[in-house]
Amino acid sequence: MKFKVEDGPLEKQANDCLVVGIYENNHLTSAAKKLDDMSLGFITKIVKKGEIQGKYGQTLLLHHVPNVSNERVLLVGCGKKEAERNARDFRKIIFSSIKALHVAKVSTPLLALTELNVSKYDTAWKVKHIVETSFDALYQFTEYKSSKDSQHEIAQITLHLSQKKDMSSAKEAIHIALAIVKGVTLTKDLANTPSNICNPTYLAKKAKLLAKKYKSIKTTVLEERDMERLGMGAFLAVSKGSAEDAKLICLEYKGTSKKKAPIVLVGKGITFDTGGLSLKPADGMIGMKYDMCGAATVLGTLKTIAELKLPIHVVGILATAENMPSGTATRPEDIVTSMSGQTIEIMNTDAEGRLVLCDALTYAERYKPDVVIDIATLTGAVVIALGHHATGLVSNHQALADELVEAGIESHDRVWQMPLWEEYQEQLKSPFADMSNVGGRAAGVITAGCFLSRFAKKFHWAHLDVAGTAAMMFGNDRAATGRPVPLLTQFLLNRAEK
């Protein structure tokens, strides 16, 4: 699907469908008013009949509007005229429009929707989010369906601009958005792939393919014997019960020849999580192929920045393993020694993500990082706390946390910061080791962050708990979202600008 921008008169654009917005209470947008004038009040007549009320995301497809050269016109509801539309409202308008165009088998639509006022945001922001939302609306994962229905494809979307001065920034916004879409799509595809295929070896192959495609990326893979030499006892405790070997996959992106301390992204890559000997119930295992979304996010983000050729230095570390029960599996109350030398009493083998991450965080020290951000589907507690709208954030550096919050707002891939108070560390006490790997049910998101913070004392660090945002689980509707690739990309774009 291609995108282009035009700023000429609406009536001179040759497209098979024109998309214009209408407001509630029979009010028209500027583009709809122009069509109404051309059609001698036809749009007003339709709206006054009540066939569409103008509520956010409502659509109505019209055929052969009088005096309009476009064969079809799609009306889309944009809420109240005087409303302060936010990012969510705007994306809902676009999502509904693209879905309606897809159903109607439109091939080359023209969208006159950048004229809508969205609180605090300019035309370039709107163009960027139109592109991202369009691909999101049309994404399907059909790799393992035996019969693939022939799906209609929208060939090209033209975006109409009200002002010619926005042309350059709009084209740049399309360029950035298409790169983000590539990263998001890779992340979704990896996450949606079943665990009998997507295992640590599979992720290592994908990481090597990225390095093969982009000269700016170098990939190395540490095997279990390498991790044993490094003393990664916490990491290896997770994979002991599995026939699949764990792998620590490291990707280094250099977009500049200048020597800069890298930004390190660490992704949890548990390719399937049974809970180990602390076995999950059967229903609790549905969706556990998504326990590697952190690792998939790192790969997707690196693909995006390689596409954009950002002049920054980024390291991606994927901590990949499979958590299975067997005669060789780690037991509750086993004590292991992490790469940092700190000992951990494993009270719950289903709190395995923090065990692979803690050694990966210690490994990150060798890069002398500027900042480290880990991404993990770490706790069910974050879903209870924040639902599926915001990613949980814990950080030992407020300036870094503020950057991520701001990037989340701009990308509409939002985070919510949790405290990292010393009082919560008390819950991790163990009578036999330096710490326990769990802190009880209370404040589960925070105590998980507290655990990781003990391995992040040598750098500025942030933890993103994406258990509620990386994948949606509603009955048969299971799907990866690609989050937080947009958040991390925006964060890195902001860093590159500085």
JODA-V393548 format. One record per residue. N is the residue number from 1. PHI is phi in radians with two decimals (999 if undefined). Layout:
[[N;PHI] [N;PHI]]
This chain:
[[1;999] [2;-1.80] [3;-2.29] [4;-2.54] [5;-2.10] [6;-2.35] [7;-2.21] [8;-1.36] [9;-1.05] [10;-0.97] [11;-1.21] [12;-1.75] [13;-1.54] [14;-1.66] [15;-2.35] [16;-1.46] [17;-2.76] [18;-1.88] [19;-1.87] [20;-2.28] [21;-1.66] [22;-2.29] [23;-1.72] [24;-1.19] [25;1.06] [26;1.16] [27;-1.58] [28;-1.97] [29;-1.28] [30;-1.03] [31;-1.16] [32;-1.14] [33;-1.13] [34;-1.12] [35;-1.14] [36;-1.10] [37;-1.14] [38;-1.12] [39;-1.65] [40;1.00] [41;1.51] [42;-1.10] [43;-1.12] [44;-1.04] [45;-1.08] [46;-1.13] [47;-1.14] [48;-1.19] [49;-1.27] [50;1.45] [51;-1.24] [52;-2.57] [53;-1.71] [54;1.49] [55;-1.25] [56;-0.87] [57;1.52] [58;-1.14] [59;-2.33] [60;-2.55] [61;-1.63] [62;-1.95] [63;-1.99] [64;0.92] [65;-1.18] [66;-0.93] [67;1.18] [68;-1.90] [69;-1.23] [70;-1.14] [71;-1.09] [72;-2.33] [73;-2.27] [74;-1.85] [75;-1.59] [76;-2.27] [77;-1.24] [78;-2.18] [79;1.36] [80;-1.30] [81;-1.01] [82;-1.55] [83;-1.19] [84;-1.54] [85;-1.16] [86;-1.83] [87;-1.06] [88;-1.11] [89;-1.03] [90;-1.11] [91;-1.15] [92;-1.14] [93;-1.05] [94;-1.19] [95;-1.00] [96;-1.14] [97;-1.09] [98;-1.16] [99;-1.05] [100;-1.14] [101;-1.13] [102;-1.13] [103;-1.08] [104;-1.40] [105;1.03] [106;-1.41] [107;-1.81] [108;-2.35] [109;-1.33] [110;-2.05] [111;-1.77] [112;-1.83] [113;-2.07] [114;-1.26] [115;-1.29] [116;-1.15] [117;-1.37] [118;-2.14] [119;-0.84] [120;1.32] [121;-2.00] [122;-1.67] [123;-1.10] [124;-1.05] [125;-1.07] [126;-1.12] [127;-1.07] [128;-1.01] [129;-1.34] [130;-1.11] [131;-1.11] [132;-1.06] [133;-1.19] [134;-1.07] [135;-1.17] [136;-1.08] [137;-1.15] [138;-1.78] [139;-1.11] [140;-2.47] [141;-1.99] [142;-2.09] [143;-0.96] [144;-1.96] [145;-1.57] [146;-1.23] [147;-2.06] [148;-1.74] [149;-1.14] [150;-1.22] [151;-1.68] [152;-1.20] [153;-2.03] [154;-1.39] [155;-1.31] [156;-2.66] [157;-1.95] [158;-1.75] [159;-1.86] [160;-1.50] [161;-1.82] [162;-1.30] [163;-2.28] [164;-1.13] [165;-1.14] [166;-1.52] [167;-1.04] [168;-1.13] [169;-1.17] [170;-1.17] [171;-1.12] [172;-1.15] [173;-1.10] [174;-1.11] [175;-1.04] [176;-1.15] [177;-1.10] [178;-1.14] [179;-1.18] [180;-1.10] [181;-1.03] [182;-1.10] [183;-1.19] [184;-1.10] [185;-1.12] [186;-1.05] [187;-1.08] [188;-1.08] [189;-1.08] [190;-1.10] [191;-1.19] [192;-1.36] [193;-1.21] [194;-1.16] [195;-1.23] [196;-1.23] [197;-1.92] [198;-1.51] [199;-2.02] [200;-0.96] [201;-1.12] [202;-1.09] [203;-1.13] [204;-1.11] [205;-1.11] [206;-1.11] [207;-1.14] [208;-1.19] [209;-1.14] [210;-1.07] [211;-1.14] [212;-1.22] [213;-1.40] [214;-2.03] [215;-1.16] [216;-1.35] [217;-1.98] [218;-2.12] [219;-2.07] [220;-2.28] [221;-2.17] [222;-1.66] [223;-1.55] [224;-1.05] [225;-1.13] [226;-1.18] [227;-1.19] [228;-1.09] [229;-1.11] [230;-1.43] [231;1.40] [232;-1.47] [233;-1.19] [234;-1.21] [235;-1.01] [236;-1.22] [237;-1.11] [238;-1.28] [239;-1.57] [240;-1.05] [241;-1.54] [242;-1.86] [243;-1.32] [244;-1.52] [245;-1.27] [246;-1.25] [247;-2.48] [248;-1.81] [249;-1.80] [250;-2.08] [251;-2.10] [252;-2.09] [253;-1.81] [254;-2.10] [255;-1.73] [256;-2.62] [257;-1.48] [258;-1.20] [259;-1.38] [260;-2.32] [261;-1.10] [262;-1.35] [263;-1.58] [264;-1.85] [265;-1.92] [266;-1.97] [267;-2.00] [268;-1.23] [269;-2.23] [270;-1.42] [271;-1.28] [272;-2.75] [273;-2.19] [274;-1.44] [275;1.68] [276;1.19] [277;-1.19] [278;-1.46] [279;-1.11] [280;-1.27] [281;-1.19] [282;-0.96] [283;-1.12] [284;-1.23] [285;-1.54] [286;-1.19] [287;1.66] [288;-1.32] [289;-1.17] [290;-1.45] [291;-1.31] [292;-1.90] [293;-1.10] [294;-1.09] [295;-1.13] [296;-1.08] [297;-1.10] [298;-1.09] [299;-1.11] [300;-1.12] [301;-1.16] [302;-1.14] [303;-1.08] [304;-1.09] [305;-1.23] [306;-1.20] [307;-1.08] [308;-1.43] [309;0.95] [310;-1.12] [311;-1.43] [312;-2.40] [313;-2.05] [314;-2.28] [315;-2.01] [316;-1.95] [317;-2.11] [318;-1.88] [319;-1.65] [320;-1.94] [321;-2.86] [322;-2.14] [323;-1.81] [324;-2.23] [325;-1.59] [326;-2.95] [327;-1.18] [328;-1.82] [329;-1.22] [330;-1.11] [331;-1.78] [332;-1.01] [333;1.42] [334;-1.13] [335;-2.05] [336;-2.18] [337;-1.88] [338;-1.35] [339;-1.05] [340;-1.31] [341;1.66] [342;-1.33] [343;-1.70] [344;-2.30] [345;-1.58] [346;-1.51] [347;-1.46] [348;-2.54] [349;-1.29] [350;-1.49] [351;-1.79] [352;-1.56] [353;-1.04] [354;-1.18] [355;-1.29] [356;-1.30] [357;-1.22] [358;-1.12] [359;-1.25] [360;-1.15] [361;-1.14] [362;-1.12] [363;-1.08] [364;-1.11] [365;-1.03] [366;-1.13] [367;-1.49] [368;0.82] [369;-1.25] [370;-1.25] [371;-2.50] [372;-2.23] [373;-2.19] [374;-1.81] [375;-2.21] [376;-2.70] [377;-1.41] [378;-1.63] [379;-2.41] [380;-1.20] [381;-1.09] [382;-1.20] [383;-1.22] [384;-1.12] [385;-1.32] [386;-2.15] [387;1.15] [388;-1.93] [389;-1.73] [390;-2.13] [391;-1.45] [392;-1.32] [393;-2.21] [394;-2.29] [395;-2.62] [396;-1.70] [397;-2.50] [398;-1.11] [399;-1.10] [400;-1.16] [401;-1.04] [402;-1.09] [403;-1.07] [404;-1.22] [405;-1.07] [406;-1.15] [407;-1.11] [408;-1.16] [409;-1.15] [410;-1.15] [411;-1.56] [412;1.00] [413;-2.21] [414;-1.47] [415;-2.17] [416;-2.34] [417;-1.41] [418;-1.81] [419;-1.28] [420;-2.19] [421;-1.49] [422;-1.05] [423;-1.00] [424;-1.23] [425;-1.08] [426;-1.02] [427;-1.22] [428;-1.68] [429;-1.14] [430;-2.24] [431;-1.32] [432;-2.13] [433;-2.41] [434;-1.11] [435;-2.87] [436;-1.67] [437;-1.53] [438;-2.38] [439;-2.17] [440;1.54] [441;-1.25] [442;-1.19] [443;0.94] [444;-1.05] [445;-1.13] [446;-1.26] [447;-1.16] [448;-1.10] [449;-1.13] [450;-1.08] [451;-1.01] [452;-1.13] [453;-1.06] [454;-1.21] [455;-1.95] [456;-2.22] [457;-1.39] [458;-1.73] [459;-2.74] [460;-1.29] [461;-2.46] [462;-2.40] [463;-2.07] [464;-1.94] [465;-1.64] [466;-1.85] [467;-1.06] [468;-1.68] [469;-2.12] [470;-1.31] [471;-2.60] [472;-1.82] [473;-2.22] [474;-2.27] [475;1.09] [476;-1.33] [477;-1.52] [478;-2.02] [479;-2.83] [480;-1.29] [481;-1.73] [482;1.49] [483;-1.38] [484;-1.80] [485;-1.01] [486;-1.05] [487;-1.07] [488;-1.17] [489;-1.11] [490;-1.11] [491;-1.02] [492;-1.26] [493;-1.06] [494;-1.12] [495;-1.12] [496;-1.12] [497;-1.15] [498;-1.25]]
